[in-house]
Amino acid sequence: MAPFVICIGEPEQGHHPLHFQADWLQKQRGGTIPPQVMDSVAKLKKLSEENNVSFEELCVYALGAAQQEKDAAEQRAAEYSGSEDDDTKAE
């Protein structure tokens, strides 16, 4: 699976926010947007409507929060890995 860029904006009424991009990707490149991505974006759209907030801004916030969480997990893993090295050296 190769990564690709998706653009997020206000979708046409009654369409999934990634409907047209998913359609193009499938027809032109034979690819698909993973179901978990489609589901997550649909949930964000629903939340934006329920809370009367900008869909685009909510997506930016959610992606930023996800990146921070990923970075923190990587940092913890690096620190844990480093502490194992320290334990090995002490023996």
C-alpha positions in Angstrom: 0.0 0.0 0.0 1.4 3.4 -1.0 0.6 6.5 0.9 -1.3 9.3 -0.8 -2.6 12.7 0.0 -6.2 13.4 0.6 -7.8 16.8 0.7 -10.4 17.6 3.3 -13.1 20.3 2.7 -16.8 20.8 3.1 -18.4 17.8 1.4 -21.4 18.0 -0.8 -24.6 17.5 1.2 -25.4 13.8 1.5 -22.0 12.6 0.5 -19.2 11.2 2.6 -16.4 13.8 3.0 -14.0 11.6 1.0 -16.6 10.2 -1.5 -15.2 11.9 -4.6 -11.6 11.2 -3.7 -12.3 7.6 -2.9 -14.1 7.2 -6.2 -11.3 8.8 -8.2 -8.7 6.8 -6.4 -10.5 3.5 -7.1 -11.2 4.3 -10.8 -7.9 6.0 -11.7 -5.4 4.2 -9.5 -7.2 1.0 -8.5 -6.7 2.0 -4.8 -8.9 2.4 -1.8 -8.9 4.6 1.2 -8.7 2.3 4.3 -12.1 1.8 6.0 -10.8 3.0 9.3 -9.9 6.3 7.6 -13.3 6.6 6.0 -15.0 5.8 9.3 -12.9 8.3 11.2 -13.5 11.1 8.8 -17.2 10.4 8.8 -17.2 10.6 12.6 -15.4 13.9 12.5 -18.0 15.3 10.0 -20.8 14.2 12.3 -19.1 15.7 15.3 -18.6 19.0 13.5 -22.3 19.1 12.6 -23.5 18.2 16.1 -21.2 20.8 17.7 -21.6 23.5 15.0 -17.8 23.7 14.4 -15.8 23.9 11.2 -15.2 20.4 9.8 -11.9 21.5 8.4 -10.7 22.9 11.7 -11.9 19.8 13.6 -9.9 17.7 11.2 -6.8 19.8 11.7 -7.2 19.6 15.5 -7.8 15.8 15.4 -4.8 15.2 13.1 -2.6 17.4 15.3 -3.7 15.5 18.4 -3.1 12.2 16.8 0.4 13.3 15.8 1.2 14.5 19.3 0.0 11.1 20.7 2.2 9.2 18.1 5.2 11.4 18.9 4.8 10.8 22.7 4.5 7.1 22.2 7.7 7.0 20.1 9.4 9.1 22.8 8.3 6.7 25.5 9.5 3.7 23.4 12.9 5.4 22.8 13.3 6.1 26.5 12.3 2.5 27.4 14.7 1.1 24.8 17.4 3.4 26.1 16.8 2.2 29.7 17.2 -1.4 28.7 20.6 -0.5 27.2 21.5 1.1 30.5 20.5 -2.0 32.4 22.6 -4.2 30.1 25.6 -2.0 30.6 25.3 -2.1 34.3 25.6 -5.9 34.4 
